[in-house]
Amino acid sequence: GDPLLPSKADGALVHDLTRLGLAESDAWWVAEEYGKTLEKALAEIRAARKQPDTAGAAGQSSKVTINERGDSVFVALRQKTLKLNRWHFDKLKTAYQAFSKSTDRAADSAERSASPKKDHDAGFASHLFCLLARYSGLQGHGYQAAVDECTFDFLRGALGVKRECFASPLNCHFKKFCSAFPDTDAAFGSCGSFFSFCPEEGSFEANPPFVPEIMSKAVEHMENLLLQSSKPLCFVVFVPAWDEVLAIRRLTQSSWLQSS
């Protein structure tokens, strides 16, 4: 399914609605109607993708432009302009350049020499606009703990942690990470969803969104990976001290727990 617009009834949404006092049957009705609306929106998006671009014929440019002004950078497509600071812009550009180099190395050398050189600058601008539009459209702050640089440095030095299980190109510390939106994030180093990530060994930092259903799913996935692996595998998990939440209790009572 689409990573942003799920078209199925969402149990997490039902839980939130019942917590606010809505009857469970009414909450499920809302979730199902919401799912139908999202499915309709997805169908319209898919249909729009197949249509020819009429903006050019109407005199509107289809090119993404980047305008750097001091500590601010403005990324624009037609009448939509998105803003980010210089630090994030430089970080994303470096990540994209690393991605471009890795994909070029993976391409067959003969095929690459026979084809025109890729316009990485244009590709970067387009990917950057899509990324910013996606996260701007979420409109809100995520419920996650902020893990500082010193903590990441300690995790890397003491435990060999080199990848994050829940991050984004904007807030990641390591070059490789899992994120919610592989369609917009892969060009900046994302390995895709953590729930599709199945390592057999290594050390990983996991800071899931503080949503009970997501935390439970994360714990279940980690325990399944630990159970299936015969190699050294470690997850350093950051969660709130919500003892009443099932996921937290499952973590603190896990047979895999080494320290808390």
C-alpha positions in Angstrom: 0.0 0.0 0.0 0.9 3.6 -0.1 3.3 4.6 2.7 1.4 7.9 3.4 -2.2 7.1 2.5 -3.3 3.7 3.9 -6.5 2.6 2.4 -7.5 0.1 5.1 -9.3 0.7 8.4 -6.6 1.7 10.9 -6.7 0.1 14.3 -4.5 2.9 15.7 -7.0 5.4 14.6 -9.8 3.4 16.2 -7.9 3.3 19.4 -7.3 7.1 19.4 -11.0 7.8 18.7 -12.2 5.5 21.5 -9.7 7.1 23.9 -11.4 10.4 23.1 -14.8 8.9 24.0 -16.2 7.6 20.7 -18.0 4.3 20.8 -15.9 1.5 19.3 -18.5 0.7 16.6 -18.6 4.4 15.6 -14.8 4.6 15.6 -14.6 1.7 13.2 -17.2 3.3 11.0 -15.1 6.5 10.9 -11.9 4.5 10.2 -13.5 2.6 7.3 -15.0 5.7 5.7 -11.7 7.4 6.1 -10.0 4.4 4.4 -12.5 4.6 1.5 -11.8 8.3 1.1 -8.0 7.6 1.0 -8.5 4.9 -1.6 -10.4 7.3 -3.8 -7.6 9.9 -3.4 -5.0 7.2 -4.3 -7.0 6.3 -7.5 -7.1 10.0 -8.5 -3.3 10.3 -7.9 -2.6 7.3 -10.0 -4.8 8.6 -12.8 -3.1 12.0 -12.6 0.3 10.4 -13.0 -0.8 8.9 -16.4 -2.0 12.2 -17.7 0.3 14.4 -19.9 1.8 17.4 -18.1 -0.4 20.4 -19.1 1.5 22.9 -17.0 4.1 23.5 -19.6 1.5 24.2 -22.3 0.0 26.7 -19.9 3.3 28.5 -19.5 4.1 27.1 -16.1 7.6 25.6 -15.6 7.9 22.0 -14.6 11.5 22.5 -13.4 12.3 22.6 -9.7 14.4 25.7 -8.8 16.7 26.1 -5.8 17.4 29.6 -4.5 20.0 30.0 -1.8 19.8 33.1 0.4 22.2 33.1 3.2 21.3 30.6 5.9 18.0 29.8 4.1 17.3 27.8 1.0 14.1 28.0 -1.1 13.0 25.1 -3.3 10.2 25.9 -5.7 8.0 24.2 -8.3 5.5 26.3 -10.1 3.7 28.2 -7.4 4.8 26.1 -4.4 7.9 27.1 -2.5 9.4 25.2 0.4 12.0 26.4 2.8 14.8 24.7 4.7 17.9 25.9 6.5 21.4 25.8 5.1 22.6 23.0 7.4 19.8 20.6 6.3 20.3 21.6 2.7 24.0 20.7 2.8 23.3 17.5 4.6 20.7 16.4 2.1 22.9 17.3 -0.9 25.8 15.3 0.5 23.5 12.3 1.1 22.1 12.5 -2.4 25.6 12.7 -3.9 26.6 9.5 -2.0 23.4 7.9 -3.3 24.1 8.9 -6.9 27.7 7.6 -6.7 26.5 4.2 -5.4 23.9 3.8 -8.1 26.4 4.8 -10.8 28.8 2.2 -9.5 26.1 -0.4 -9.6 25.3 0.4 -13.2 27.0 -1.6 -16.0 30.0 0.4 -17.2 29.4 -0.3 -20.8 25.8 0.8 -20.6 26.8 3.9 -18.7 29.5 4.9 -21.2 27.0 4.5 -24.1 24.3 6.7 -22.5 24.4 10.5 -21.7 25.7 11.5 -18.3 23.0 11.9 -15.7 22.0 15.4 -14.7 22.5 14.9 -10.9 21.8 18.5 -10.1 18.3 18.3 -11.7 17.7 15.0 -10.1 18.7 16.3 -6.7 16.3 19.3 -7.1 13.4 17.1 -7.9 14.1 14.6 -5.2 14.6 17.4 -2.7 11.3 19.0 -3.6 9.4 15.7 -3.2 11.1 15.0 0.2 10.3 18.5 1.6 6.7 18.4 0.2 6.1 15.0 1.9 7.3 16.1 5.3 5.8 19.5 5.0 2.5 17.8 4.3 2.6 15.8 7.5 2.1 19.1 9.4 3.2 18.4 12.9 5.9 17.2 15.2 6.6 13.6 15.7 6.4 12.0 19.1 9.9 10.7 19.5 12.7 11.2 22.0 15.6 13.4 20.7 18.8 11.3 20.9 21.7 13.7 21.0 25.0 13.5 19.2 27.0 12.4 22.3 24.6 9.4 22.7 25.0 8.4 19.1 28.8 8.6 19.4 28.7 6.5 22.5 26.5 3.9 20.8 28.8 3.7 17.8 31.9 3.4 19.9 30.7 1.0 22.6 28.3 -1.1 20.6 29.1 -0.6 17.0 25.8 1.0 16.1 25.8 2.3 12.6 22.2 2.4 11.5 18.9 3.8 12.8 15.6 1.9 12.6 13.3 5.0 12.7 14.6 8.2 11.2 14.3 10.5 8.2 16.8 12.1 5.8 16.2 15.3 7.8 17.0 14.0 11.3 19.2 10.9 10.7 22.6 10.7 12.4 24.0 7.8 10.3 24.3 7.6 6.6 22.1 4.5 6.5 18.7 4.4 8.2 15.2 3.1 7.9 12.3 5.5 7.4 8.6 5.6 6.9 8.7 6.8 3.3 11.1 4.9 1.0 9.5 6.5 -2.1 10.9 10.0 -1.1 13.7 9.0 1.2 15.6 6.3 -0.7 17.6 8.9 -2.7 19.0 10.2 0.6 20.1 7.0 2.1 16.9 5.3 3.4 16.8 1.5 3.4 13.0 1.5 3.5 10.7 0.7 6.3 12.1 -1.0 9.4 9.3 -3.5 9.2 10.8 -4.7 5.9 14.3 -4.6 7.2 15.6 -8.0 8.2 19.2 -8.0 9.4 20.9 -11.2 10.7 23.6 -9.4 12.6 24.8 -5.9 13.7 23.9 -3.3 16.2 21.0 -0.8 15.6 19.4 2.2 17.3 15.6 2.0 17.5 13.7 5.1 18.5 10.1 4.4 17.3 7.3 7.0 17.3 5.6 7.0 20.7 2.4 5.4 19.3 1.5 2.2 21.2 0.6 0.3 18.1 3.8 1.2 16.3 5.9 0.4 19.4 4.2 -3.0 19.7 4.9 -3.8 16.1 8.5 -2.7 16.4 9.0 -4.9 19.5 7.4 -7.9 17.8 9.7 -7.4 14.7 12.8 -7.1 16.8 12.0 -10.2 18.8 11.3 -12.2 15.7 14.7 -11.1 14.2 16.5 -12.0 17.4 14.8 -15.4 17.5 15.7 -16.2 13.9 19.3 -15.0 14.0 22.2 -17.2 15.1 24.7 -14.3 14.7 25.4 -11.3 17.0 22.4 -9.0 16.8 21.6 -6.0 19.0 18.9 -3.3 19.2 19.3 -0.3 21.5 15.7 0.9 22.0 14.5 4.4 23.2 10.9 4.5 24.4 9.0 6.5 27.1 8.5 5.1 30.6 4.9 4.3 30.0 4.5 1.2 32.1 0.8 0.9 31.3 1.6 0.4 27.5 1.9 -3.2 26.4 5.0 -2.6 24.2 6.9 -1.2 27.2 6.0 -4.1 29.4 7.0 -6.5 26.7 10.4 -4.8 26.4 11.2 -4.7 30.1 10.1 -8.4 30.5 11.8 -9.6 27.3 14.2 -12.6 27.6 16.5 -10.7 25.2 16.8 -7.7 27.5 20.4 -7.1 28.6 20.2 -3.7 30.3 17.5 -1.1 31.0 
